Amino acid sequence: MSAPPTPTKQPASIDDKPQHEEIESVQLGIQLDPTEVAAHAPLFRGRRLTAALAFVAGTGFTLFGYDQGVMSALLTANQFEDTFPQVVVDSSHPNHATLQSFLIAIYEVGCLTGALSNLWIGDKLGRRRTIVLGGCIMIIGAIVQTASYNYWQLVVARIFTGFGNGLNTSTVPTYHAECSPAAKRGKLIMLEGSLITFGVMWFDFALYFVTGSSAQWRVPIALQLVFEFIMVICVGFLPESPRWLVKHGHHAEAMAVISALEDKDPSDAEVQRTYYGIREAVAIESPGVLASEEKIESKPRPSKASLRELLTGGRSQNFRRATIGVVCQMMQQLTGINLITYYATILFQRLGLSDVNSRIMAAANGTEYFLASYIAYALVERVGRRKLMLVGTAGQCITMLLLAILGSINNGPAQVISAILLFAFNTFFAIGWLGMAWLYCAELAGLRIRAPANALSTASNWTFNFVVVMVVGPSFNNISWRTYIVFAALNAAIIPVVYFFFPETGGRSLEDMDVVFALAYNEGLDPVKVSLRKDVPLAGSREADEILGVNPGLRSRTGNSTPSTSVEP
């Protein structure tokens, strides 16, 4: 085996070099044609690009929240009941509680199917095209929902719309996370979570008084088309994720996007460290993707991540990371949030409020929910992910327990306090879980399995969303206030799971998490404890190379990108 070539001496700074025909990375020993890099420059740069990404991602999650919440107020609207009598629950039709829950929950089945489809198409299409596909499917589904004239047509249309939403909810957080700097990623994706709650607000309440026309329910459903068209059109003006681009061999375009995101020249050391960190992740997970020539001119076809890779351990810890994501999204739903999201109006009616007052309270509840989400936005980068999840879950547990106690008393003062507690539950959920589950899962998985891992975690969310929504209606009919005890117990069980098994991801780049898990594996340590350490090397550094088992040749002029040791299964 021949000895590696002696590396040439590099200048102290890239700015000290004379201008050449090619951009040469001090760290990488890779040369990219500056003309090609410039040709791929995105339409926006810096803050404008960050704002545009946040706008599109936020629109996608506003749509998600709107489509989830719109049914809450429509279920008891007179025109909706006239068109779909199967949703009217009374003593003469007790089985309608199941049909009512089914109409709501079937949407989650569509979302589940859409999320699972990302196991196969997510990495193939890329982040942007997957979002466009999901948006187009939702447009068709929304049109059919608006035009529905019987129960089963509406059911089928909700499944179809859900399929598109499943594609989007398993892609948008990943896309946004991959295009966000580590220092701002938490805030930006928590902003998406805030917009989930923006949802319906007062719009349904205003149309409630249109009692003589089916516009009372058709217009609120049709309004989602506005968000869908905005998302589909605007994403066309944004760049593809630099992580996806490197993984698929589009190196010049990836460099251009990173440069635009950081608003720095491609030759800047920080831009190149980010680029190398991504290549480092590709090298350790997909050794065949990177070209071995001194210049990267080809666009080699990457080997597709097989579902079996989700079960592997070793330095990558794929199985652990994918499992944590699935459990995280499952637990978000088992907190009981959709007990309130979908049934807010009905819950307030159960507390003795009139039809109009219950709708006012439901709209006010949504408004407070939206405002409370900014507490997490302000704290997520200062406090970290784990602490917010723990505080939020503890608050949810106590709130559910108090709701059960007051429900057993069931007098006037108890009902007033119960109404306040519904607001309190939303506040704690907004702090600990609303945007957090989507942020955390997007941060956790490695690049190679990120799309399928997020597809599975999102599928987990929709699966348990379906279970909760399907069970809650009949549960309240059968065991009444005792339903709250079930969710209090589930929240209590979530606390130790987060504390003992969820690593901290705050303040680290997506590639830094690869280093955290690899270091924990190499030293036989708990990844949670390693994630809380301050001495973990940054991705893209030589120390990180050693931890990940990446051959230093990746940095040399030879461009060798093969890991020095194989990743243990």
N, C-alpha and C positions, 0 to 999 in steps of 0.2 A: 504494500500500500504506500503510495508516494506521499511524501511530506507536503503539508499545505504550503502554498506560496507565502513568502514573507510579505506581510502587509506593508503597503507604502505609507510613509509618514503623512499624516493629515494635518492641515493647518489648524490653528487654535480655534478659529471661528470661520464659519462659512462665508461671513462677510469679508474676511481677509483675502479670499480667493479672487483672482482676476475673472472677469466675465467670460464664460466659455459658451460653446454652442449647446451644451447640455447641462441640466441641473444635476449635480452630483451630491449625493447624501454623504455627509461625514460619517454618520452612524452605519449606513447601509452599504456603501460602496455600490449604489445603484444609480444608474443614469437614466433620466427621463428627458425626452425632447420637450423643451419649454414651449415650443410652438403647439405641440399636441396638448400639453397641460392647459395652455391659454385657450385653446379651442373648446375645451370642455368647461370653461368658467361658467358658473351658474348665473342666473339673471340678477340675483341679489347677493349681497355680502354682509358679513358682520351682523349688526343689530337688526338690520332689515330682514336678513335671511332667518335669523332666530325668531323674529316676530312673525314672519310668514309661516314658518313651520309650526309655531304655537297656534296660529290662527286656524290652519287646516286641521291639525290634530284636535284642537279645541272644538272645531265644528263637528268633527267626527264623533266626539264624546258628548257634545250637546245633543246630537242626533240620537245617540245611544240612550241618554237619559230621557229624552223626550218620548221616544218610542216605548220605553219601559213605563213611564208614568202616565201616558195619555189615557190609558184604560181605567185608571183609578177613579177619575171623575165621571167617565162615561158610563160605568156600570149601572149607575142609578139615574141616568138621564132619561126622561120620559120617552123621547123619540128613539133612543137606542133600545129601550125596553120594548117599544112597539115593533121595531124591526126585528129584534132578536129576543123573543119572549123566553128563550131557554135560559137567559141570565137572571130572570126574576125569581128570587128565592122567597117563598112564603110557605105557610103551613100546608097548603094544598099541593105544593110542588117541592117537597124536601130534597128530591134528587137533583134539583136544579143547582144546588150548592156545588155539586161535582162538575156540572156542565159549565158553571160560571168559572170555577177554578181552571177547568180544562181550556177554556177560551184564552185565559191569561197565560197559563203554563205552556201551551203548545208553541208559543212564540220561542220559548227557551229550547224546545226540541230543534227548531230550525236553526237557532244560534249555535247549538251544540254541533249539528251537522256541518255548518259552515266553518266552525273552528277546527273540527277534525279534518276537514278537507285541506286545511293549510299544512297538514303533515306531508302532503304530496305536492301541492302547487305553490306554497309560500316561497320557498327558495328558488323555485324554477322561474316564477314570474317576476320576483323582486318585490320590494315593499310598495313602491308606487303603483305598479300595475295591479297588484292584489287589492289595494284600496279602491282603485277605479272600478275593478270588477265587482267588488262588494257594493259600492255605491250604485252602480247601474242595476244590480239585482234588487237593491232596496227601492229604487225608483219604480221599477215595474211592480213590486209588491205593494208599495204605497198606493199606486193608482188602482190596483185591484181591490185593496182594502176599502178605499174611498167609494168605489162603485159597488160594494157588496150589497146584496139584497136578501141573503139568508145566512143562517148561522154557519153552515158548512163551507160556504164560499169564503166567509171571513176567516174561518179556521185555516183553510188552505193558503189564503193570502198572507196570514200571519206567519205561517211556516216558511213561506218563500221569502218574506221580508227578513225574518230571523236568520235565514241562511246568509244573506248579504251582511247582516250585522255581525254574525259570527266571524266572517272573514275579516271584517274591519276591526273588531275588538281584539282579535288575536294578532293583528298587524300594526295598528296605529301606535300602541305604546312602544313596541319594538322599534319601529321606524323613528319615532321621536327620541327615544333613548339613544339610539345609534347616531343621531345627528345633534346630540346635546353635549356640552362640556360637563365634566364631572362635578364642577362646583355649582352648576346651575340646573343640572338634570333633575334633581329632586323637586325643585320649585316648579319647573316647567311642566312636569308630568302631574304634579299635584294640582296644577291649574286645570289640566284636563279633567281631573276628578271633580273639581269644583263645578265645571260646566255640565257634568252629568246631572247635578242637582238643579241646574238652571231650568232644564226640562220644560214642564208645562206652566208652572207658576200660576198666574192669574188668568191665563187665556181660556182655559176650560170653564172657569167660573163665569167669565163674561158671556160665553156662548150658552151657558146653562139656561139663561132667560129667553133664548130663542126657542120657545116651546112648541111653535106651530110648524116647524120645518126640520127635515132631516139634516139641514146644515148644522144643527146643534151638535151632531157628532161627526159628520163628514168633513167639515172644515178643520177641526182639530187634527184629524188623522191626515188630511191632505197637507197640512202645514209642514210636515216633515220633509216634503219635496223641496222646500226652499233650502234646508240644510244639505240635503243630498246633492242638489245641483251645485251648490257652492263648493262642497268638498270635491266632487268629481272634476269640476273645471279648474279649481285653484291648484290641486295637487300636480297638474300638468306643468305648472310654472316652477316647481321645486326640483331640486336634484335628488338622485337616488342616494340611499345610505352608503357612506364610504366603506362601511364594513362589508356590505354585500358586494360592492364593486371590487374590492381587493380579493375577496373570496372567489369571485368569478373572473379574475385576471384583468380587470379594467383599471390598471394602475395609474395611468395618467389622469383619468377622470376622477379617481379617488383622491389623488393629490390635489387636484383643482377644487374638489368639494371641501376637503379638510382646510385648505388655504382660505376658502371663502367663509367657512364656519368660524374660523379663528381670526379672520380678517387680517391675515399676515401673508407675507410673501412665501411661495413654496419653498424657498431656500432657508426660511427661518428654522432655527434649531427645534423649537417647540412643535412646529408643524411636522417636522421630520420625525421627532420622537413619537408623536401620535401615530404617524403612518407606520413607523417601524413596529410599534406596539401591536398594531392590527396585523401586520405581516407575521409577527412573532406568534400571534394566536393562530393564524392560518397554518404556519409552519408546524406547530406542535400538533394540530388537530387534522390538517390535510396536507401532508408533506408533498403530495404530487401536484399541488395546485401551482406553486411558485416556479417560475422559469429558472433554469440553471445557467442561462447565459448572462454575460456581464450586463447587457442591456435587456430590459424587459420590454419586448416589443410584441411578443405573441400573447394571445388570450386563451390559455389552455383551459380545457373543460374540466371543472372541478369534479372530483368524485362526490356523488350525492351521499349525504349522511343517511345511513340506514337506520330504521327504527331500532335495530339491535344495539346500536351505539348508545341509545338512551339508557341501556342497562349496564354500561361499562363503568368501572371504577378507575383505579390508577390515579395518575396526577390530575387528570381532567375531572374526575369525580362526577361524571355525567349523570349517573343514576341518582346520587344524593341530590344534586342540584335540580334535576327534573322533578324528583319526588317532592322536594320542598316547595317548588312552584305549584304543583298540583294540590298539595295540602293547603297552601296559603289561599288559593282561590276557593277551595272547598270551605275553608273556615270563614272566609268573608261572607259566604251565603248562610252558613249555619249560625251566624250571629243573630239572624232574624230580621235583618234590615228590610227585606222585601215583604215581610209582614206589614210594614208601614208603607213602603213605597207603593204597593199595588192596592192596599186595602185601607188607605188613610181615611177616605171619606166614610167608609163603612164603619171603621173603628170609632170615629167621632160620633156617628149616629148611635152606636152601641152605648156610648157614654151619655146618651139622652139629649144630644143636640138635634135641632131641627134640620131639615134637608139643606136649607140655605146656609145656616150657621155652620154645619159640618163641612160644607164646601169652603166657606171662608177660612175655617180653621185648617183645613187641608192645604189650602193655598198659602196661608201664613206659615204653616209647618214647612212647606217646600222652600219658602223664602228664607226662613231661619236656617234651614239645612244648608242652603247655598252660602249664606254669610258665615256660618260656622266652619265651613270647609277652608276658609282663609286662615284659620288658626293653624292648621297643619301646614299650609303654604308658608306661613311665616316661620314655623319652627323646624321644618323637616331637615334643613341643612345644619341647623344649630344643635338640635337634640339628637338627630339620627332616626333611623327607621324603627329599630326595636323598641325604644322607649315609648314612642307614640303608639305603636301597636299594643303594648302592654297597658298603658294608661287608658286607651280607648276601650280595650276589652274589659278591664276591671269596671269601668264606668257603666258599660253595657250590661254586665252581669248584675250589678246592684240595681240598675234601673228596671230590668226585667223582673227581678225578685220583688221590688216594691210594687210594680204593676200587678203582680199576682196577688199580693197581700191586699191591696186596695180593691182589686176585682172581687175578692171574696167578701169584702165589706159591702160594697156596692150601694153607698148612699150618696147624697148630693155632694158633700165635701170631698169624698173619696173620688168621685168622678171628675171634679175640678182638678184635683192633684194628679189624677191619671192623665188628663189632657196635657198638663204641664210636663209630665214624665215622658210623653211621646216626643215632645220637643227635645228633652234632655237626651233621650236615646239617640236621636238623629245627630245631636251635637257630638256625643262621644264617638259615634261611628264615623262622622266626618273627620274627626281628629285622627283616629287610629286605622281606619280601613278603607274609606271611600276611594281615594286615589292611590293609597298605599299599596294595595294588592297588585294593581296594574303596574305601578312603578317597580315594586320589589321583584316581581317575576321577570320583567324586562331586563333588570340589572343582573340577575342571578346566573343565567345560563351562559355557557361558552358560545363563541361565534358559530361553530360548526353545527351545534344542535339547537341554536337559539330559536329558529323558526318552528321546528317540530316540538320543542319543549314548551314554547309559548302557546302553540296550538293545543297541546294537551292540558296545560294549566287553564287556558280559557275554556276548553271543553269541560273541565272540572267545575268551573264557575257556573256554566250554563246547566250542567247536569244537576247540581245541587240547588240552583235557582229554580229549576223545574220541580224538584222534589219538595222544596219549601212552599212554593206557591200552590202546588197541587194539594198539599196536606193542610195548609192553614185554614182554608174555608171550611172543610168538613171538621177539622179539629175544633174550631170555635163553636160549631154547631153541636158537637158532642161533649167536649170537656170544658168549654167556655174559658174562664180566666186561668185554668190550669195549664193552658197552652203556654203562658208566659213562664211557668216553672221549667218547662222543657228547654226553652231558649236560655234561661238563666243558667241551667246546668251545662248546656253546650258552651256558653261563654266562659264559664269557670274552667272547663276542660281545655280551652284554647290557651289560657295563660301559660301553663308549664310547657306546652309545645313550642310557643314562641320563644320563651326564655332559654330552653335547653337546646333547641335545634335550628334556630334562625340566625345565621351570621349577619353582622352589620355590613351594609353595602355603602353607606353614606360616605361621601368624600373620596371615593375611589372611581377610577375609570372602569369601563366594562372589562378591559383587559387586565386591570389590577386584580379583579376577582379570580381570574385564572391563576395568578400568582398566589393568592391567599389559599385556594384549595390545594394547589400543588405543594406549597410549603407545609401545610397541615399533613398531607399524605407522606411527604418525605420524612418528616420528623415524628410521625405517629401521634399528632396532636389533634385536638378538637378544633374544627374549622371555626366554630363560634368564638373560641378564645383567641385564635390567630387573627380573626377579623377585627378584634378589639385592640390589637397591638399597633403601635406607632412605628415599628421598625421594619415593616414589610416593604421590600424594594418595589419601586414603581415599574410597571410594565414598560419594556423598551430599554431597560438598563441591563448592563452585563450581569449584575447579580440575579436579575429576573431570568436571564438566559440560562444560568446554571440551575436555578430552581425548576424551571420548566423543562430542562433537558434539551434546549435548542442549541445546535452546533454553532459556535462562534463564527463559523464560516459564512453564516447568513449575513454577517456584517462585512465580510471581506470582499475584495474586488472580484472574487470568483463567483459571488452570488450564490454559493451553495446554500440551500435552504433545507437540507435534510436534518431532522433531529438527531442528536448524537446518540440518544438511546431511545428505544421504542417505548411508547406509552403503554404501561401495563394495563391489561384488560381488567 
